[in-house]
Amino acid sequence: MCGIVGIAAQQPQINTEYLSAMRDTMGHRGPDSAGVWWSTDRRMGLGHRRLAIIDLSDAGHQPMSDLSGSLWLVFNGEIYNYRSLRRELEWCGYPFMSESDSEVLLQAYRAWGHECLEHLNGMFAFGLYDSNKRGLLLARDRAGEKPLFYYQRQGRLVFASELKALLADPSLPRRLDRRALQYYLAYGYVPAPWCLLQGVRKLCAGEALWYELDSDQSRTWRYWRVPEPYQQTAPEDDAALLEELDVLLRDSVRLRLHADVPVGLLLSGGVDSSLVTAIAAEVATQPVRTFTVTFPGAGHYNEATYARQVACAYGTEHHELVAEPASVELLPMLAAQYDEPMADSSLLPTYLVSQMIRSYATVALGGDGGDELFGGYVTYGRLHWRQYVDRLLPFSLRMLAGVLAADLLPLGLKGRNYALALLSPLPLSNLQINAFFDAAARRRLLTAADGRWSGVDLAPEWHTLAWPKHSGSLLQQATAIDFQTYLVDDILVKVDRASMLTSLEVRSPWLDHRLIEFALGRLPDRLRATPGKRKILLRQLAQRLLPSTLNLERKQGFSLPLARWLQGCWGDYVQEVLDEADPTLFDPAAIQQLIDWQRRGGSHSERLFALTMFELWRRHYTIQVTS
């Protein structure tokens, strides 16, 4: 895992020193070595911070070039099938000077051009400069595990793994993007391609960008899309699908265990990470270490018992971290690290367990992706109820219910979100049900004294309608939306930033593109989720591989007792931070009302956390609210 940065320009750059400064804002992503390269005409510069995982020698140093010196690469991530690709390229006559997967990418580009992306099985973001074509290729992996920010202005395109690197460029204005703020308040994260910093964009998952230096023109395209359901002439055999899932997951785990450094496993005690642990214990050539976070006295938030059962069953070297109470001093540090604020409070236990793992290993396997791909969320079963309501009630009555809910039901009451979801198209209803601040709540929260916020942007509620229509069932459409939004822009961002802050690389076997295509393209609804069951095929695999004593119906993951903490040591800190929130942006009375409701036992802990993380981020990066 690494940190990458680059500058491509129409004109030679007079000041080349700040590229190194941008690179070194990401020292946590690459503590092992640093490099920088400029073309002879000073129009193309690349910087790299390295966390050595494959080929620990200096031969893996970056920026890296091919033997001709016409191609230059900075790469973040891993190509898991690099050994098979290397054999194929060697057979075709392409020479290699190292054992690095990055060099395989360089030669793959020489062999196949932009189509090399279709050959890669991995998690990655990279910048590759082709001096013969005087163009820069940027690309991000299919699932969006690795980040890439960029902006194009004044005859330059600048990119980096993290937003903080771009902010080291003194010419970049630090203005808040108002539409992106609407997304953050609605979802608790900002979906790609938007960014909270005006003028900056994020490359989407499965997307590539080509920039021509001479013309200052760029174009983006999707080299991979979420697959449409495969149309079978006859239903596939359930036993055959279970066997195929077993084979695919085993191969994915095997590929992700390969590293020249120690590897550990994130174990929550849930089905996804437990299956990864079971297979890893079987195929690993070294003893397996597992790690989990515990919250003593926090009831269902404490995963220790279930994680111990799995660890004991497979003889792993198991480690537990007691994470309560967590110091509020972690919040400003994490707000700065995350580049954009994130309302997902599980970022804190994710960081703490990453910190623990790094004392033992440089790579860890996790269980992310199983819920979105295989139907793990309770809301999937409720889609059937929503279909029934739509058939029973005409749209006029559903609209009335939504309007009355927004006016009469308090924010935080789940029934309010369910009523408002009746106004959303069926596949998007889960987004509304899980919303932090709906449109009416945003209207109350955002200050409208000067008229700037007088019209609340409804883009968050409707933006996914701009995507190509998915032809699958309602459940397939809903899982595809969650895969492309919540998974990519919340969960994977959380894991990348938290782990990279500790210089730990986290790999998810569930996000192998073959498993993604199997789950979203082949899996029928009867094996995904029904009103009474979730993760049906995954639980069948768990019954085959996991201990019979494990409760397969549970779902928790790395969560924390946030409401309890706000009632205790965090409460005064949140009050202090939000007391100083910019009154030209947020209505102080609306914020205080949320705090008061929470103290009286209301359910606003996640909303207060969202506002706190935003305010800490805004202060740290001195973001301008006014245009």
LOSEKE-17396 format. One line per field, with one value per residue (C-alpha): residue number from 1; residue in one letter; x, y, z. Coordinates in Angstrom, 1 decimal. Layout:
seq = NUM_... .
type = A_... .
u = X_... .
v = Y_... .
w = Z_... .
! end
This chain:
seq = 1_2_3_4_5_6_7_8_9_10_11_12_13_14_15_16_17_18_19_20_21_22_23_24_25_26_27_28_29_30_31_32_33_34_35_36_37_38_39_40_41_42_43_44_45_46_47_48_49_50_51_52_53_54_55_56_57_58_59_60_61_62_63_64_65_66_67_68_69_70_71_72_73_74_75_76_77_78_79_80_81_82_83_84_85_86_87_88_89_90_91_92_93_94_95_96_97_98_99_100_101_102_103_104_105_106_107_108_109_110_111_112_113_114_115_116_117_118_119_120_121_122_123_124_125_126_127_128_129_130_131_132_133_134_135_136_137_138_139_140_141_142_143_144_145_146_147_148_149_150_151_152_153_154_155_156_157_158_159_160_161_162_163_164_165_166_167_168_169_170_171_172_173_174_175_176_177_178_179_180_181_182_183_184_185_186_187_188_189_190_191_192_193_194_195_196_197_198_199_200_201_202_203_204_205_206_207_208_209_210_211_212_213_214_215_216_217_218_219_220_221_222_223_224_225_226_227_228_229_230_231_232_233_234_235_236_237_238_239_240_241_242_243_244_245_246_247_248_249_250_251_252_253_254_255_256_257_258_259_260_261_262_263_264_265_266_267_268_269_270_271_272_273_274_275_276_277_278_279_280_281_282_283_284_285_286_287_288_289_290_291_292_293_294_295_296_297_298_299_300_301_302_303_304_305_306_307_308_309_310_311_312_313_314_315_316_317_318_319_320_321_322_323_324_325_326_327_328_329_330_331_332_333_334_335_336_337_338_339_340_341_342_343_344_345_346_347_348_349_350_351_352_353_354_355_356_357_358_359_360_361_362_363_364_365_366_367_368_369_370_371_372_373_374_375_376_377_378_379_380_381_382_383_384_385_386_387_388_389_390_391_392_393_394_395_396_397_398_399_400_401_402_403_404_405_406_407_408_409_410_411_412_413_414_415_416_417_418_419_420_421_422_423_424_425_426_427_428_429_430_431_432_433_434_435_436_437_438_439_440_441_442_443_444_445_446_447_448_449_450_451_452_453_454_455_456_457_458_459_460_461_462_463_464_465_466_467_468_469_470_471_472_473_474_475_476_477_478_479_480_481_482_483_484_485_486_487_488_489_490_491_492_493_494_495_496_497_498_499_500_501_502_503_504_505_506_507_508_509_510_511_512_513_514_515_516_517_518_519_520_521_522_523_524_525_526_527_528_529_530_531_532_533_534_535_536_537_538_539_540_541_542_543_544_545_546_547_548_549_550_551_552_553_554_555_556_557_558_559_560_561_562_563_564_565_566_567_568_569_570_571_572_573_574_575_576_577_578_579_580_581_582_583_584_585_586_587_588_589_590_591_592_593_594_595_596_597_598_599_600_601_602_603_604_605_606_607_608_609_610_611_612_613_614_615_616_617_618_619_620_621_622_623_624_625_626_627 .
type = M_C_G_I_V_G_I_A_A_Q_Q_P_Q_I_N_T_E_Y_L_S_A_M_R_D_T_M_G_H_R_G_P_D_S_A_G_V_W_W_S_T_D_R_R_M_G_L_G_H_R_R_L_A_I_I_D_L_S_D_A_G_H_Q_P_M_S_D_L_S_G_S_L_W_L_V_F_N_G_E_I_Y_N_Y_R_S_L_R_R_E_L_E_W_C_G_Y_P_F_M_S_E_S_D_S_E_V_L_L_Q_A_Y_R_A_W_G_H_E_C_L_E_H_L_N_G_M_F_A_F_G_L_Y_D_S_N_K_R_G_L_L_L_A_R_D_R_A_G_E_K_P_L_F_Y_Y_Q_R_Q_G_R_L_V_F_A_S_E_L_K_A_L_L_A_D_P_S_L_P_R_R_L_D_R_R_A_L_Q_Y_Y_L_A_Y_G_Y_V_P_A_P_W_C_L_L_Q_G_V_R_K_L_C_A_G_E_A_L_W_Y_E_L_D_S_D_Q_S_R_T_W_R_Y_W_R_V_P_E_P_Y_Q_Q_T_A_P_E_D_D_A_A_L_L_E_E_L_D_V_L_L_R_D_S_V_R_L_R_L_H_A_D_V_P_V_G_L_L_L_S_G_G_V_D_S_S_L_V_T_A_I_A_A_E_V_A_T_Q_P_V_R_T_F_T_V_T_F_P_G_A_G_H_Y_N_E_A_T_Y_A_R_Q_V_A_C_A_Y_G_T_E_H_H_E_L_V_A_E_P_A_S_V_E_L_L_P_M_L_A_A_Q_Y_D_E_P_M_A_D_S_S_L_L_P_T_Y_L_V_S_Q_M_I_R_S_Y_A_T_V_A_L_G_G_D_G_G_D_E_L_F_G_G_Y_V_T_Y_G_R_L_H_W_R_Q_Y_V_D_R_L_L_P_F_S_L_R_M_L_A_G_V_L_A_A_D_L_L_P_L_G_L_K_G_R_N_Y_A_L_A_L_L_S_P_L_P_L_S_N_L_Q_I_N_A_F_F_D_A_A_A_R_R_R_L_L_T_A_A_D_G_R_W_S_G_V_D_L_A_P_E_W_H_T_L_A_W_P_K_H_S_G_S_L_L_Q_Q_A_T_A_I_D_F_Q_T_Y_L_V_D_D_I_L_V_K_V_D_R_A_S_M_L_T_S_L_E_V_R_S_P_W_L_D_H_R_L_I_E_F_A_L_G_R_L_P_D_R_L_R_A_T_P_G_K_R_K_I_L_L_R_Q_L_A_Q_R_L_L_P_S_T_L_N_L_E_R_K_Q_G_F_S_L_P_L_A_R_W_L_Q_G_C_W_G_D_Y_V_Q_E_V_L_D_E_A_D_P_T_L_F_D_P_A_A_I_Q_Q_L_I_D_W_Q_R_R_G_G_S_H_S_E_R_L_F_A_L_T_M_F_E_L_W_R_R_H_Y_T_I_Q_V_T_S .
u = 0.0_1.3_0.5_0.7_0.6_1.2_1.1_0.5_0.7_0.5_3.5_6.7_6.4_8.7_8.2_8.8_9.5_5.9_5.4_7.6_5.7_2.4_3.8_5.0_1.6_1.0_4.0_1.7_0.7_4.3_6.8_9.4_10.7_9.8_10.5_9.9_10.4_10.0_10.2_13.0_10.6_9.1_5.6_5.0_5.9_5.2_5.6_5.4_5.4_6.0_4.7_6.7_4.5_5.7_9.4_10.9_14.1_14.9_13.8_10.2_11.0_8.7_8.1_9.0_9.8_10.0_13.4_12.9_12.1_9.0_6.5_6.5_4.2_3.1_0.9_-1.1_-2.5_-2.0_-2.5_-3.3_-3.0_0.4_2.2_0.0_0.0_3.8_4.1_1.8_3.8_7.2_5.9_5.1_8.7_8.3_11.4_11.3_13.8_12.1_9.5_7.1_3.5_3.9_6.3_3.8_1.3_3.9_4.5_0.7_0.2_2.9_1.2_-2.5_-2.7_-5.8_-7.3_-4.7_-7.3_-9.5_-6.7_-6.2_-7.5_-6.7_-7.3_-5.5_-5.3_-2.5_-1.1_0.8_2.5_3.1_5.7_5.2_1.5_2.1_-0.8_-1.5_-3.7_-5.5_-7.5_-9.2_-10.1_-13.6_-14.8_-13.2_-11.0_-8.3_-9.0_-8.0_-8.7_-8.0_-8.6_-8.1_-7.6_-5.4_-3.8_-2.9_-4.3_-3.2_-4.0_-3.3_-4.4_-5.6_-7.2_-4.7_-1.9_-3.9_-4.4_-0.6_-0.8_-1.0_-2.9_-5.9_-8.8_-10.3_-14.0_-16.8_-18.8_-22.4_-24.0_-21.5_-22.5_-26.1_-24.8_-22.9_-25.8_-28.1_-25.9_-23.1_-20.5_-19.9_-20.3_-17.9_-17.4_-18.3_-16.0_-16.6_-13.8_-15.0_-13.3_-12.0_-13.4_-12.9_-12.4_-15.3_-14.9_-14.1_-13.4_-10.4_-9.3_-7.0_-5.4_-3.6_-0.9_-0.7_-4.5_-5.3_-8.3_-9.4_-12.0_-13.3_-14.9_-16.0_-13.9_-16.1_-19.7_-21.9_-23.0_-26.6_-28.3_-27.4_-30.5_-30.7_-32.9_-33.4_-32.9_-29.3_-28.9_-28.6_-26.0_-23.9_-24.0_-22.9_-20.0_-19.0_-19.1_-16.9_-14.3_-14.3_-13.9_-11.1_-9.2_-9.7_-8.5_-5.5_-4.5_-4.9_-2.7_0.3_2.7_6.4_5.4_3.3_-0.5_-3.4_-7.2_-9.9_-12.4_-15.7_-17.3_-19.9_-20.4_-18.3_-15.1_-15.5_-15.7_-12.5_-10.8_-11.9_-10.5_-7.4_-6.6_-6.9_-4.8_-2.3_1.3_2.0_0.2_-2.9_-3.4_-6.8_-7.8_-11.0_-12.3_-14.3_-16.6_-17.1_-20.5_-21.9_-24.3_-24.7_-21.8_-19.3_-18.2_-15.6_-17.5_-18.3_-14.8_-13.3_-15.4_-14.2_-10.6_-10.7_-12.3_-9.4_-6.5_-5.6_-3.4_-6.2_-5.8_-8.5_-8.5_-10.6_-11.8_-13.9_-13.9_-12.1_-10.6_-12.3_-8.8_-9.0_-11.8_-9.8_-7.0_-9.3_-11.2_-8.0_-7.0_-10.2_-9.8_-13.6_-15.7_-17.4_-20.5_-19.8_-18.8_-17.3_-14.3_-13.0_-12.9_-11.6_-8.7_-8.1_-8.0_-5.8_-3.4_-3.3_-2.8_0.1_2.2_2.0_1.4_1.6_-1.3_-4.8_-7.7_-11.2_-14.8_-16.1_-18.5_-20.5_-23.6_-24.0_-23.2_-25.2_-28.1_-27.1_-29.1_-32.5_-33.8_-33.6_-36.3_-38.5_-38.5_-41.3_-43.3_-42.8_-43.9_-47.1_-47.7_-47.2_-49.8_-52.2_-51.9_-52.1_-49.2_-51.4_-51.8_-48.1_-47.2_-49.6_-48.0_-44.6_-45.6_-47.3_-44.2_-41.9_-44.1_-45.3_-42.9_-39.7_-36.3_-34.8_-38.0_-37.6_-41.2_-40.5_-37.8_-40.0_-42.9_-40.6_-39.2_-42.7_-42.0_-38.8_-38.6_-38.4_-34.7_-33.8_-36.0_-33.1_-31.1_-34.0_-34.6_-31.0_-30.7_-29.1_-30.9_-33.8_-34.6_-36.9_-34.4_-31.6_-33.9_-34.2_-30.5_-28.9_-28.9_-31.0_-30.6_-28.7_-30.7_-27.8_-29.6_-33.1_-33.6_-32.5_-30.8_-32.7_-29.8_-29.0_-32.5_-32.4_-28.9_-28.8_-31.6_-29.0_-27.3_-28.0_-31.1_-30.5_-32.7_-32.6_-35.3_-36.0_-33.7_-30.9_-31.3_-31.2_-28.0_-26.4_-27.1_-25.8_-22.6_-22.0_-22.8_-22.6_-19.9_-17.6_-18.0_-18.5_-17.2_-14.2_-13.2_-13.4_-11.2_-8.6_-8.1_-8.1_-5.8_-3.4_-3.1_-1.3_0.5_-1.6_-2.8_-6.4_-7.5_-11.1_-11.5_-15.2_-14.4_-12.6_-14.3_-15.2_-17.2_-18.8_-19.9_-21.1_-23.1_-24.6_-24.9_-25.8_-27.3_-31.1_-33.2_-34.1_-30.5_-29.9_-32.7_-36.4_-38.7_-37.5_-34.0_-30.7_-27.5_-29.1_-26.3_-23.6_-25.2_-25.3_-21.6_-21.2_-23.1_-20.6_-17.4_-18.1_-18.7_-22.2_-22.2_-21.8_-25.0_-25.3_-28.2_-26.3_-25.1_-23.0_-19.6_-17.2_-19.7_-19.5_-22.0_-22.0_-25.2_-23.8_-20.5_-22.4_-24.2_-20.8_-17.3_-18.0_-21.1_-19.3_-16.8_-19.4_-21.2_-18.0_-17.2_-20.7_-21.0_-18.3_-19.9_-20.1_-23.5_-23.6_-23.7_-25.7_-28.5_-27.2_-30.8_-31.3_-28.0_-28.8_-32.2_-30.5_-28.2_-31.1_-33.1_-30.1_-29.7_-33.4_-32.9_-33.5_-31.8_-29.6_-26.1_-25.2_-26.4_-24.4_-21.4_-21.8_-21.9_-19.0_-16.8_-17.7_-16.9_-13.5_-12.7_-13.7_-11.5_-8.5_-8.4_-9.7_-12.4_-14.2_-17.9_-18.6_-17.9 .
v = 0.0_3.5_7.1_8.6_12.1_13.7_16.9_17.0_20.5_22.2_24.4_23.7_24.0_26.6_25.5_21.7_21.6_21.5_18.1_16.6_18.5_17.1_13.6_13.8_14.7_11.0_9.6_7.3_5.6_4.8_4.9_2.6_4.9_8.0_9.0_11.8_12.1_15.0_14.8_16.8_19.4_19.8_19.2_15.9_15.1_12.0_11.4_8.2_7.0_3.3_0.7_-2.4_-5.5_-7.4_-7.4_-5.6_-4.7_-1.4_-2.8_-2.0_1.7_4.2_6.2_3.3_3.3_0.6_-0.1_2.4_5.2_6.2_4.9_6.1_4.8_5.5_2.7_2.2_-1.2_-4.8_-6.8_-10.2_-12.1_-10.5_-13.8_-15.3_-12.1_-12.0_-15.5_-14.5_-11.4_-13.2_-15.8_-12.8_-11.5_-8.7_-8.5_-8.0_-6.5_-7.1_-9.2_-6.3_-6.3_-2.7_-3.7_-6.2_-3.3_-1.3_-4.3_-5.0_-1.4_-1.9_-5.0_-4.1_-0.3_0.9_-2.5_-3.7_-2.7_-5.6_-8.0_-6.9_-8.6_-6.3_-3.2_-0.2_3.4_4.6_7.2_6.2_8.7_7.7_10.1_8.9_9.8_12.8_11.5_10.5_7.5_7.4_4.4_3.0_-0.6_-2.1_-2.0_1.3_0.0_2.5_6.3_8.9_12.6_15.0_18.5_20.1_23.9_26.5_24.1_21.4_18.1_17.3_13.9_12.2_9.3_11.8_15.2_16.5_16.1_18.3_20.9_21.2_22.9_26.6_27.5_25.4_27.4_25.9_26.5_24.3_22.6_23.3_20.4_18.0_19.2_18.2_14.7_14.5_15.6_13.1_10.1_10.7_10.5_12.2_9.8_9.9_11.8_14.7_16.1_18.6_20.8_22.9_22.0_18.6_15.3_11.7_9.0_6.6_2.8_1.0_4.3_5.5_9.0_10.0_13.5_15.0_17.4_19.4_20.1_20.2_17.9_14.9_12.2_9.6_6.2_3.2_0.2_-2.0_-1.7_-3.6_-6.6_-7.0_-10.3_-13.2_-14.4_-18.2_-20.3_-22.5_-21.9_-22.7_-25.5_-24.3_-26.9_-25.9_-22.2_-23.1_-25.1_-22.3_-19.8_-22.0_-22.3_-18.6_-17.5_-20.0_-18.7_-15.1_-15.7_-17.7_-14.8_-12.2_-14.2_-13.8_-11.2_-10.8_-9.5_-10.9_-11.1_-11.0_-11.2_-8.7_-10.9_-9.5_-12.8_-12.3_-14.7_-12.8_-12.4_-15.9_-17.5_-15.7_-16.9_-20.5_-20.7_-18.7_-21.2_-24.0_-22.7_-20.4_-21.6_-19.6_-19.5_-17.3_-14.3_-12.9_-9.5_-8.0_-5.0_-5.5_-3.1_-4.6_-3.9_-2.7_-5.6_-6.5_-4.2_-6.7_-9.2_-10.9_-14.1_-14.9_-14.0_-16.3_-19.1_-18.8_-18.3_-21.3_-23.5_-22.8_-22.5_-18.9_-16.7_-14.4_-10.9_-8.6_-4.8_-3.3_0.0_1.6_4.4_5.9_9.3_12.2_13.3_10.8_12.6_15.7_13.4_11.2_14.1_15.4_12.0_11.2_14.1_14.5_14.2_10.8_10.2_6.5_6.2_2.7_4.5_4.7_1.0_0.3_2.7_1.1_-2.5_-1.4_0.1_-3.1_-5.3_-3.2_-4.3_-7.8_-7.6_-5.3_-6.8_-7.8_-9.6_-8.2_-9.2_-6.1_-6.6_-9.6_-7.7_-5.7_-8.6_-11.4_-9.6_-9.0_-6.0_-6.1_-3.5_-6.0_-8.2_-5.1_-4.3_-6.9_-5.0_-1.8_-3.4_-4.5_-0.9_0.5_-1.9_-1.1_2.7_5.1_7.5_10.4_8.8_7.9_11.5_12.7_10.3_11.6_15.2_14.7_12.7_15.5_18.1_16.1_13.3_14.2_13.7_10.5_8.6_5.6_5.8_9.3_7.9_4.9_7.3_9.6_6.5_6.0_8.9_7.4_4.9_1.4_0.6_3.9_3.6_2.1_5.3_7.3_4.9_5.3_9.0_11.2_14.5_14.3_17.3_18.9_18.4_19.9_22.9_23.5_22.9_25.1_28.8_30.7_34.2_35.5_33.4_31.1_28.0_29.1_26.2_22.8_20.7_17.4_15.9_13.4_11.9_11.5_11.4_7.6_7.9_9.2_5.8_3.3_1.5_-1.9_-4.6_-6.9_-7.6_-5.0_-6.8_-6.9_-3.2_-2.4_-4.4_-2.9_0.6_-0.2_-1.7_1.5_4.0_2.9_0.2_2.3_5.7_4.8_1.4_1.3_4.9_4.2_1.1_2.7_5.8_4.1_1.4_3.6_6.0_3.0_1.9_-1.2_-2.7_-4.2_-6.6_-7.9_-11.3_-10.7_-7.9_-10.1_-9.0_-12.6_-12.8_-9.5_-10.6_-13.9_-12.3_-9.4_-11.2_-14.8_-15.0_-15.4_-13.6_-16.9_-17.4_-13.7_-12.5_-13.0_-11.3_-13.7_-14.6_-12.8_-14.0_-17.3_-18.8_-17.4_-19.0_-22.3_-22.0_-21.1_-24.3_-26.3_-24.5_-22.9_-24.4_-25.5_-23.5_-20.2_-18.0_-17.5_-15.1_-12.4_-9.2_-6.6_-5.8_-3.2_-0.8_1.2_2.3_5.9_7.0_5.8_7.6_10.8_10.5_10.3_11.5_12.6_14.8_17.9_17.7_17.5_20.5_22.5_21.7_22.5_25.7_27.0_25.8_28.5_30.2_31.3_27.6_25.8_27.3_27.2_26.8_23.7_22.1_22.9_21.3_18.1_18.1_18.7_15.9_13.5_14.4_13.6_10.1_10.9_9.0_11.7_10.4_9.6_13.0_14.8_12.7_13.7_17.4_17.2_15.4_18.0_20.9_19.4_18.8_22.4_23.9_21.7_22.5_26.1_25.5_28.7_28.5_31.6_31.6 .
w = 0.0_-0.8_-1.3_-4.8_-6.2_-9.6_-11.6_-15.4_-17.1_-20.4_-19.4_-17.6_-13.8_-12.3_-8.7_-8.5_-4.8_-3.6_-5.2_-2.5_0.1_-1.2_-1.3_2.3_3.7_3.2_5.0_7.0_3.7_2.9_5.7_4.0_1.2_-0.8_-4.4_-6.9_-10.6_-13.1_-16.9_-18.5_-19.7_-16.1_-17.4_-15.7_-12.1_-10.0_-6.3_-4.2_-0.6_-0.3_2.1_1.0_0.7_-2.4_-3.3_-0.4_-2.3_-3.9_-7.2_-6.1_-5.6_-7.3_-9.4_-11.6_-15.3_-18.0_-19.6_-22.4_-19.9_-21.9_-19.3_-15.7_-12.9_-9.4_-8.0_-4.8_-4.0_-5.0_-8.1_-6.8_-10.1_-10.9_-11.0_-13.6_-15.6_-15.4_-16.8_-19.7_-20.5_-20.2_-22.7_-25.0_-24.7_-22.1_-19.7_-16.0_-13.6_-10.3_-8.5_-8.0_-9.1_-10.1_-12.9_-14.1_-14.6_-16.6_-18.9_-19.1_-20.3_-22.9_-24.1_-24.0_-23.5_-21.7_-22.0_-19.4_-16.8_-17.8_-17.0_-13.4_-10.3_-7.4_-5.4_-6.8_-7.8_-10.1_-12.4_-15.5_-17.8_-21.4_-22.8_-26.4_-26.3_-23.9_-21.8_-18.3_-17.4_-14.0_-12.9_-9.8_-9.0_-9.7_-6.1_-5.2_-2.4_-3.1_-3.4_-6.0_-5.8_-8.6_-9.9_-13.3_-13.5_-15.0_-17.5_-15.0_-13.7_-10.2_-8.5_-5.1_-2.9_-0.3_-0.3_2.2_-0.5_-2.9_-0.1_0.1_-3.3_-2.3_-5.5_-4.7_-3.1_0.1_-0.6_0.5_-2.2_-1.2_-3.1_-1.7_1.8_1.0_0.2_3.5_5.6_3.9_3.8_6.3_3.4_0.1_-2.9_-5.8_-8.0_-5.7_-3.0_-0.2_-1.6_-4.5_-7.8_-6.6_-7.8_-6.9_-9.5_-9.3_-8.7_-12.0_-13.7_-15.7_-16.8_-19.7_-19.7_-22.7_-21.6_-24.9_-25.2_-21.5_-22.3_-20.3_-20.6_-18.2_-18.9_-17.0_-17.9_-15.5_-14.4_-12.0_-14.0_-15.2_-14.0_-16.2_-18.1_-17.5_-19.7_-16.6_-12.9_-11.7_-9.3_-5.7_-4.8_-7.9_-6.9_-3.3_-4.7_-7.0_-4.1_-2.1_-4.9_-5.7_-2.0_-1.4_-4.4_-3.4_0.2_-1.2_-3.5_-0.7_1.8_-0.5_0.8_1.7_5.2_8.1_7.5_10.1_10.0_11.2_13.0_14.2_14.9_12.1_9.2_6.6_8.6_10.2_6.7_5.7_8.9_8.4_4.9_5.8_8.6_6.1_3.3_5.0_5.1_8.3_11.7_11.5_13.8_14.4_16.0_17.3_19.3_22.5_24.4_27.9_29.4_26.1_25.5_21.8_20.8_22.4_19.8_22.0_22.7_19.1_17.8_20.5_19.3_15.8_16.8_19.1_16.4_14.0_16.4_15.6_17.7_18.9_20.1_21.7_22.1_24.9_23.4_26.1_26.9_23.9_24.3_22.6_21.6_18.8_17.1_15.8_14.7_12.7_11.3_9.8_8.5_6.7_4.2_4.1_7.3_7.9_10.0_10.4_14.1_13.5_12.0_15.6_16.4_12.9_13.6_17.0_15.8_12.9_15.3_17.3_14.2_13.0_16.0_14.6_10.9_7.9_6.0_7.3_5.6_6.4_5.7_4.0_1.0_2.1_3.2_0.0_-2.3_-0.6_1.0_4.6_5.6_7.3_4.9_2.0_3.6_4.1_0.3_0.0_2.6_0.6_-2.6_-0.8_0.5_-3.0_-4.4_-1.6_-1.4_-4.4_-4.8_-3.6_-0.2_0.1_-0.7_2.0_4.5_3.6_3.9_7.3_8.5_7.7_9.4_12.5_13.3_15.1_13.5_14.7_14.9_12.5_11.4_9.9_7.6_6.6_5.8_3.7_1.9_0.5_-1.8_-3.2_-6.1_-4.6_-5.2_-3.5_-0.5_1.7_1.2_2.6_5.5_6.5_6.0_8.6_7.7_5.2_3.1_5.6_8.4_6.2_5.6_9.4_10.0_7.3_7.9_5.4_6.8_3.7_1.2_0.2_1.6_0.9_-1.5_-0.2_-2.9_-3.4_-5.3_-2.5_-2.7_-6.5_-7.8_-8.4_-10.9_-13.3_-13.4_-16.2_-15.3_-13.8_-15.3_-12.4_-9.7_-7.0_-4.6_-7.2_-7.9_-4.2_-3.6_-6.6_-5.3_-1.9_-3.5_-5.5_-2.7_0.9_0.4_-1.8_-0.2_3.4_4.4_2.1_2.8_6.5_6.3_3.9_6.0_9.4_8.4_6.4_9.3_11.0_7.8_7.6_4.4_4.6_1.9_1.4_-0.2_-0.7_-3.2_-5.7_-9.0_-9.8_-6.5_-7.3_-10.7_-9.3_-6.5_-8.5_-11.9_-11.0_-7.6_-7.6_-4.9_-3.3_-2.3_-1.3_1.0_1.7_4.3_7.0_6.0_4.9_3.3_2.5_0.3_2.6_5.6_3.7_3.2_6.8_7.9_5.9_7.2_10.6_14.1_14.7_18.0_16.2_16.0_12.2_12.5_14.3_12.7_14.4_13.0_14.3_16.0_19.2_21.9_20.7_22.5_25.8_25.3_24.4_27.7_29.4_28.6_25.0_25.7_26.9_24.1_21.4_23.0_23.0_19.3_18.1_20.1_17.8_14.5_11.8_12.4_8.7_7.8_10.6_12.7_16.3_17.6_15.4_16.7_20.3_19.9_18.7_21.7_24.1_22.6_22.9_26.6_27.2_25.7_22.0_19.1_17.6_18.5_14.9_13.7_16.4_15.6_11.9_12.7_15.1_12.5_9.9_12.2_13.3_9.6_8.6_11.3_10.6_6.9_7.3_4.7_3.5_3.9_1.7_-2.0 .
! end
